[in-house]
């Protein structure tokens, strides 16, 4: 799946390496004419709170802006308070609650930001 997404929109697929191994990545796609969607953003636990997630988010946002994208959306588990704070810090706001969005029945939060 990741290779297919990479082939569709390479600018939406970013990887962070730290002296060799991959320590974080973001995968996004185009979800509308001028809208992108972050599917996954992750940083390995030992590398969190070191600016890697912020760097990935900034690069993804810049890539979107260069493509003329005007907004970015994403979903996050309602219980994932740390991720929701991270996204809020980067300009995202909750626009909807998605009941039973995840396979285990947990609600999701739909978040969005304008560029």
C-alpha positions in Angstrom: 0.0 0.0 0.0 2.8 2.5 0.9 4.5 1.9 -2.5 1.3 2.5 -4.3 0.7 5.8 -2.4 4.3 6.8 -3.1 3.7 6.3 -6.8 0.5 8.3 -6.8 1.9 11.4 -5.0 5.5 11.3 -4.0 5.4 14.7 -2.4 3.0 13.3 0.2 5.5 10.5 1.3 8.3 11.7 3.6 10.8 9.7 5.6 13.2 10.8 8.3 16.4 8.9 8.8 18.7 9.4 11.7 22.2 8.1 10.9 20.8 5.3 8.8 17.6 3.9 10.3 14.2 5.3 9.6 12.9 7.0 12.7 9.8 8.7 11.4 7.6 9.2 8.4 4.4 10.9 7.0 2.2 9.5 4.3 -0.4 11.8 2.8 -2.6 11.7 -0.3 -4.7 14.1 -2.3 -8.3 13.8 -1.1 -9.9 16.6 -3.3 -9.0 19.2 -5.9 -7.2 21.4 -3.4 -7.3 19.2 -0.3 -4.6 16.8 1.1 -5.1 14.2 3.8 -2.6 12.9 6.2 -3.0 9.1 6.4 -0.2 8.3 8.9 2.5 10.3 10.7 4.7 8.4 13.1 8.0 8.8 15.0 9.6 6.0 16.9 9.2 6.4 20.6 12.9 7.1 21.5 13.0 9.9 18.9 9.8 11.7 20.0 9.9 15.3 21.4 13.1 16.0 19.4 11.5 18.0 16.6 11.2 15.2 14.1 7.4 15.2 14.0 7.4 18.9 13.6 10.0 18.7 10.8 7.9 16.1 9.0 4.7 18.1 9.4 6.4 21.3 8.2 7.9 19.6 5.1 4.5 18.0 4.3 2.7 21.4 4.7 5.3 23.0 2.5 4.9 20.3 -0.2 1.1 20.9 -0.1 1.5 24.6 -0.4 3.8 24.3 -3.4 1.2 22.1 -5.1 -1.5 24.7 -4.6 -3.3 22.8 -1.9 -5.4 25.0 0.3 -6.3 22.6 3.2 -5.2 19.5 4.9 -7.4 17.0 6.8 -6.7 14.0 9.1 -8.3 11.7 11.6 -7.0 10.8 15.0 -8.3 8.6 17.8 -10.3 10.5 20.4 -8.2 8.9 23.1 -4.9 9.9 21.6 -4.6 13.2 23.4 -0.9 13.6 22.7 -1.4 13.4 18.9 -4.4 15.8 19.1 -2.2 18.3 21.0 0.5 17.9 18.4 -1.9 18.6 15.5 -3.5 21.6 17.4 0.0 23.0 17.9 0.5 22.8 14.1 -2.7 24.7 13.3 -5.3 21.9 13.1 -8.7 22.1 14.7 -11.3 19.5 15.4 -14.2 19.9 13.0 -16.2 16.7 13.7 -16.4 13.7 15.9 -16.6 10.4 14.0 -18.5 7.9 16.0 -17.1 4.4 16.0 -14.6 5.4 13.3 -11.9 2.8 14.2 -12.3 -1.0 13.8 -12.3 -1.4 17.6 -15.3 1.0 17.9 -13.4 4.0 19.2 -14.5 7.4 18.1 -12.3 9.5 15.9 -11.7 13.2 15.6 -11.7 14.8 12.2 -9.2 17.6 12.2 -8.5 20.2 9.5 -6.3 23.2 8.8 -6.3 25.8 6.2 -3.0 26.7 4.4 
